[in-house]
Amino acid sequence: MRQSNQTQVTEFLLLGLSDDSHTQKLLFIVFLGVYLVTVLANLLLMCLVQADSRLHTPMYFFLCNLSLADLCFSTNIIPQALVHLLSRKKVISFTRCAVQLILFLIFGCTQCAFLAVMSYDRYVAICNPLHYSSVMTWRLCVQLAAGSWTSGILVSVVDTTFVLRLPYRGSNSIAHFFCEAPALLVLASTDTRTSEMAIFLMGVVILLIPVSLILVSYSHIIVTVVRMKSAVRRLKAFSTCGSHLLVVILFYGSAIVTYMTPKTFTFKEQEKLVSVFYAMVTPMLNPLIYSLRNKDVKGALKKVATRNFLCRLHICH
């Protein structure tokens, strides 16, 4: 029901994950650690790919794009969460909240698209290695990257339009640690079923379709790996596929629970905890699992470290 006798909300109060001071301090330390690892790991990956010509391949091109999306995604959320964990007044303006929501969806949806694109790249590399160079041309790679970023922007525009067009004239307390669509919808002072349906349909486009493509790609990969004659190669491939699928399950599973399950009139405590996985954990895990465990990246890191050491040694002499 519309509350016409109340003024439009101009700021929101973020309730966070806990109101206990000791828990907040512990969360500050954990979140700070997660953010530092996320920033360092993603920046390191992008720098290594730029510095080593051996990493100028489609796989690392997509990984650099994913790292950029991860870095922006985390920076949009965690620094503000850190400030609020040390503040008594956890207030965010309506405009800042809207900007955070838009950027969160852009970078989050772009991550979804790139994870699907990377699974296709791995499918071609493992299942059709002889045709890899002819299939994964640089033109196609650029088109896939552009399509991933464009899809993230389009989904963000649709979701934010259906969320921000609603009137917010009642409570301004968001039961979350950042501005997210499901948490905002429960505060709207009107019927939100149309907005919820729009978000659900966008979820089908950017969550269910990509995760279906990923599962199909990895099912073909697993069948190919099983047929390998070398036990060492099979073990290595299963280890890599297992770690990749773990990231996919964490990211898509938690996002699907939040965006594609029926909503009540409250944003549940469990949903806040689930959002930690795709908002904080996966941006940190992506560079660690997808690349920094790879021998090519380790070789590039060793090469760069050796070069820097020799340069310093030369300067000292």
C-alpha positions as CSV (number, residue, x, y, z in Angstrom):
1,M,0.0,0.0,0.0
2,R,1.3,3.5,-0.9
3,Q,2.3,5.7,2.1
4,S,1.5,9.0,0.5
5,N,1.7,10.9,3.8
6,Q,5.4,10.1,4.2
7,T,8.4,11.8,2.4
8,Q,10.7,10.0,0.1
9,V,13.7,8.4,1.8
10,T,16.9,10.3,1.2
11,E,19.3,8.0,3.0
12,F,19.5,4.4,4.2
13,L,20.8,2.8,7.4
14,L,22.8,-0.4,6.7
15,L,22.3,-2.8,9.6
16,G,25.3,-4.9,8.6
17,L,26.0,-8.5,9.6
18,S,26.1,-8.0,13.3
19,D,25.4,-5.3,15.9
20,D,27.9,-6.8,18.4
21,S,31.0,-4.6,18.7
22,H,33.4,-7.5,19.2
23,T,32.0,-9.3,16.2
24,Q,32.3,-6.2,14.1
25,K,36.0,-5.8,14.9
26,L,36.5,-9.5,14.0
27,L,34.6,-9.0,10.7
28,F,36.7,-5.9,10.0
29,I,39.9,-7.9,10.3
30,V,38.5,-10.7,8.1
31,F,37.1,-8.4,5.5
32,L,40.3,-6.3,5.3
33,G,42.3,-9.5,4.8
34,V,40.0,-10.7,2.1
35,Y,40.1,-7.4,0.3
36,L,43.9,-7.1,0.4
37,V,44.3,-10.6,-1.0
38,T,41.7,-9.9,-3.6
39,V,43.4,-6.7,-4.7
40,L,46.9,-8.1,-4.7
41,A,46.0,-11.4,-6.4
42,N,44.0,-9.7,-9.2
43,L,46.5,-6.9,-9.8
44,L,49.4,-9.4,-9.8
45,L,47.6,-11.6,-12.4
46,M,47.0,-8.6,-14.7
47,C,50.5,-7.4,-14.4
48,L,52.0,-10.8,-15.1
49,V,49.9,-11.3,-18.2
50,Q,50.9,-7.9,-19.4
51,A,54.6,-8.6,-18.7
52,D,55.0,-12.1,-20.1
53,S,54.3,-12.7,-23.8
54,R,53.8,-16.4,-23.2
55,L,50.6,-15.5,-21.3
56,H,49.1,-13.6,-24.3
57,T,46.6,-16.3,-25.0
58,P,42.8,-16.3,-25.1
59,M,42.5,-18.0,-21.6
60,Y,44.6,-15.3,-19.9
61,F,42.9,-12.6,-21.9
62,F,39.6,-13.7,-20.4
63,L,41.2,-14.1,-16.9
64,C,42.4,-10.5,-17.1
65,N,38.9,-9.3,-17.8
66,L,37.6,-11.4,-15.0
67,S,40.2,-10.0,-12.6
68,L,39.3,-6.5,-13.6
69,A,35.6,-7.2,-12.9
70,D,36.5,-8.9,-9.6
71,L,38.7,-6.0,-8.5
72,C,36.0,-3.4,-9.3
73,F,33.3,-5.6,-7.8
74,S,35.1,-5.9,-4.4
75,T,36.2,-2.3,-4.4
76,N,32.5,-1.2,-4.8
77,I,31.5,-3.2,-1.7
78,I,34.2,-3.9,0.8
79,P,35.8,-0.5,1.5
80,Q,32.4,0.9,2.5
81,A,31.6,-2.2,4.6
82,L,35.0,-1.7,6.4
83,V,34.2,1.9,7.2
84,H,30.7,1.0,8.5
85,L,32.2,-1.7,10.7
86,L,34.1,1.0,12.6
87,S,31.4,3.6,12.5
88,R,28.5,4.1,14.8
89,K,26.3,5.8,12.2
90,K,26.1,3.3,9.3
91,V,24.3,5.6,6.9
92,I,24.5,5.7,3.1
93,S,22.7,8.3,0.9
94,F,20.1,7.2,-1.6
95,T,22.3,8.4,-4.5
96,R,25.3,6.5,-3.2
97,C,23.2,3.4,-2.6
98,A,21.9,3.6,-6.2
99,V,25.4,3.9,-7.6
100,Q,26.6,1.0,-5.5
101,L,23.6,-1.1,-6.7
102,I,24.3,-0.3,-10.4
103,L,28.0,-1.0,-10.1
104,F,27.4,-4.2,-8.1
105,L,25.1,-5.5,-10.8
106,I,27.4,-4.5,-13.7
107,F,30.5,-6.2,-12.4
108,G,28.6,-9.1,-10.8
109,C,26.7,-9.9,-14.0
110,T,29.9,-9.5,-16.1
111,Q,31.6,-12.1,-13.8
112,C,28.7,-14.5,-14.6
113,A,29.2,-14.0,-18.3
114,F,33.0,-14.4,-18.2
115,L,32.9,-17.6,-16.1
116,A,30.7,-19.1,-18.9
117,V,33.0,-17.8,-21.6
118,M,36.0,-19.3,-19.8
119,S,34.3,-22.6,-19.5
120,Y,33.8,-22.6,-23.3
121,D,37.4,-21.7,-23.8
122,R,38.5,-24.7,-21.7
123,Y,36.0,-27.0,-23.5
124,V,37.6,-26.1,-26.9
125,A,41.2,-26.4,-25.5
126,I,40.6,-29.8,-23.9
127,C,38.0,-31.5,-26.2
128,N,39.2,-30.0,-29.5
129,P,42.8,-29.1,-29.1
130,L,43.7,-29.4,-32.8
131,H,41.0,-26.8,-33.7
132,Y,41.7,-24.5,-30.7
133,S,43.6,-21.8,-32.6
134,S,41.2,-21.7,-35.5
135,V,38.1,-21.5,-33.2
136,M,39.4,-19.2,-30.5
137,T,40.6,-16.4,-32.7
138,W,41.4,-13.0,-31.3
139,R,38.4,-11.5,-33.1
140,L,36.1,-14.0,-31.4
141,C,37.8,-13.4,-28.0
142,V,37.2,-9.6,-28.3
143,Q,33.6,-10.2,-29.3
144,L,33.0,-12.6,-26.4
145,A,34.6,-10.1,-23.9
146,A,32.6,-7.2,-25.3
147,G,29.5,-9.3,-25.1
148,S,30.2,-10.2,-21.5
149,W,30.6,-6.5,-20.4
150,T,27.6,-5.5,-22.5
151,S,25.4,-8.2,-20.9
152,G,26.5,-7.0,-17.5
153,I,25.5,-3.4,-18.3
154,L,22.2,-4.3,-19.8
155,V,21.1,-6.6,-16.9
156,S,22.2,-3.9,-14.5
157,V,20.1,-1.2,-16.3
158,V,17.0,-3.4,-16.2
159,D,17.3,-4.5,-12.6
160,T,18.2,-1.0,-11.2
161,T,15.4,0.6,-13.2
162,F,12.8,-1.8,-11.7
163,V,14.2,-1.3,-8.2
164,L,14.9,2.4,-8.1
165,R,11.6,3.4,-9.8
166,L,9.8,2.2,-6.7
167,P,8.8,4.7,-3.9
168,Y,10.6,4.4,-0.6
169,R,8.7,6.3,2.0
170,G,8.7,4.0,5.0
171,S,11.5,2.3,6.9
172,N,15.0,3.2,5.7
173,S,16.8,0.4,7.5
174,I,18.4,-2.1,5.1
175,A,19.0,-5.5,6.7
176,H,22.3,-5.9,4.8
177,F,25.9,-4.7,4.7
178,F,25.6,-3.2,1.2
179,C,22.8,-2.0,-1.2
180,E,21.5,-5.1,-3.0
181,A,18.2,-5.3,-4.9
182,P,16.4,-8.0,-2.8
183,A,17.2,-6.1,0.4
184,L,15.9,-2.9,-1.1
185,L,12.7,-4.4,-2.5
186,V,11.4,-5.3,1.0
187,L,11.5,-1.6,1.9
188,A,9.5,-0.3,-1.0
189,S,6.2,1.2,0.0
190,T,4.2,-0.4,-2.9
191,D,3.6,-3.7,-4.6
192,T,6.9,-5.1,-5.8
193,R,5.8,-8.2,-7.8
194,T,6.5,-6.7,-11.2
195,S,10.0,-5.7,-10.1
196,E,10.6,-9.2,-8.6
197,M,9.5,-10.8,-11.8
198,A,11.8,-8.6,-13.9
199,I,14.8,-9.5,-11.6
200,F,13.8,-13.2,-11.8
201,L,13.8,-13.0,-15.6
202,M,17.2,-11.3,-15.6
203,G,18.4,-14.0,-13.3
204,V,17.4,-16.6,-15.9
205,V,19.4,-14.7,-18.5
206,I,22.6,-14.0,-16.5
207,L,22.6,-16.9,-13.9
208,L,20.7,-20.0,-15.1
209,I,21.8,-19.8,-18.8
210,P,25.5,-19.3,-18.1
211,V,25.6,-21.9,-15.3
212,S,23.9,-24.4,-17.7
213,L,26.5,-23.7,-20.4
214,I,29.3,-24.2,-17.8
215,L,27.9,-27.5,-16.6
216,V,27.5,-28.7,-20.2
217,S,31.1,-27.6,-21.0
218,Y,32.6,-29.3,-18.0
219,S,30.5,-32.5,-18.5
220,H,32.2,-32.8,-21.9
221,I,35.5,-31.9,-20.4
222,I,35.2,-34.6,-17.8
223,V,34.2,-37.3,-20.4
224,T,37.3,-36.3,-22.4
225,V,39.5,-36.4,-19.3
226,V,38.2,-39.9,-18.3
227,R,39.3,-41.2,-21.7
228,M,42.9,-39.9,-21.3
229,K,45.5,-42.7,-21.1
230,S,47.9,-40.9,-18.8
231,A,46.9,-41.2,-15.1
232,V,49.0,-38.2,-14.3
233,R,47.2,-36.0,-16.9
234,R,43.8,-37.3,-15.6
235,L,44.6,-36.5,-12.0
236,K,45.9,-33.0,-13.0
237,A,42.8,-32.3,-15.2
238,F,40.4,-33.5,-12.5
239,S,42.1,-31.3,-9.9
240,T,41.8,-28.3,-12.2
241,C,38.2,-29.0,-13.1
242,G,37.3,-29.7,-9.5
243,S,38.6,-26.3,-8.3
244,H,36.9,-24.5,-11.2
245,L,33.6,-26.1,-10.4
246,L,34.0,-25.3,-6.7
247,V,34.2,-21.6,-7.6
248,V,31.2,-21.9,-10.0
249,I,29.1,-23.6,-7.3
250,L,30.0,-21.0,-4.7
251,F,29.3,-18.1,-7.0
252,Y,26.3,-19.2,-8.9
253,G,24.8,-21.2,-6.1
254,S,24.8,-18.3,-3.6
255,A,23.6,-15.8,-6.3
256,I,20.7,-18.1,-7.4
257,V,19.6,-18.5,-3.8
258,T,19.5,-14.7,-3.3
259,Y,18.0,-13.7,-6.7
260,M,15.8,-16.6,-7.8
261,T,14.0,-17.9,-4.7
262,P,10.6,-16.6,-3.6
263,K,10.8,-13.5,-1.3
264,T,9.0,-12.7,1.9
265,F,8.5,-9.3,3.5
266,T,11.9,-9.5,5.2
267,F,15.5,-10.0,4.0
268,K,16.5,-13.1,5.9
269,E,19.7,-13.4,8.0
270,Q,20.8,-16.4,6.0
271,E,20.6,-14.4,2.7
272,K,23.1,-11.9,4.1
273,L,25.5,-14.6,4.9
274,V,25.0,-16.3,1.5
275,S,25.8,-13.0,-0.2
276,V,29.2,-12.9,1.4
277,F,30.3,-15.8,-0.9
278,Y,29.6,-14.1,-4.2
279,A,30.3,-10.5,-2.9
280,M,33.7,-11.2,-1.2
281,V,34.9,-14.8,-1.3
282,T,34.7,-15.6,-5.1
283,P,36.5,-12.4,-6.2
284,M,39.4,-13.5,-4.0
285,L,39.3,-17.2,-5.1
286,N,39.1,-16.6,-8.8
287,P,42.7,-15.5,-9.5
288,L,44.0,-18.0,-6.9
289,I,42.2,-21.0,-8.4
290,Y,42.0,-20.1,-12.1
291,S,45.5,-18.8,-12.6
292,L,48.0,-18.4,-9.8
293,R,48.0,-22.2,-9.3
294,N,48.9,-22.6,-13.0
295,K,52.5,-23.5,-13.9
296,D,52.6,-20.9,-16.7
297,V,51.7,-18.1,-14.2
298,K,54.2,-19.4,-11.7
299,G,56.8,-19.4,-14.4
300,A,56.0,-15.8,-15.3
301,L,56.1,-14.8,-11.6
302,K,59.5,-16.4,-11.2
303,K,60.7,-14.7,-14.4
304,V,59.6,-11.3,-13.3
305,A,61.0,-11.8,-9.8
306,T,64.3,-12.9,-11.2
307,R,64.4,-10.0,-13.6
308,N,63.7,-7.5,-10.8
309,F,66.4,-9.1,-8.6
310,L,69.0,-8.9,-11.3
311,C,68.1,-5.3,-12.1
312,R,68.5,-4.3,-8.4
313,L,71.7,-6.2,-8.2
314,H,73.0,-4.4,-11.2
315,I,72.0,-1.0,-9.8
316,C,73.7,-1.9,-6.5
317,H,77.0,-2.7,-8.3
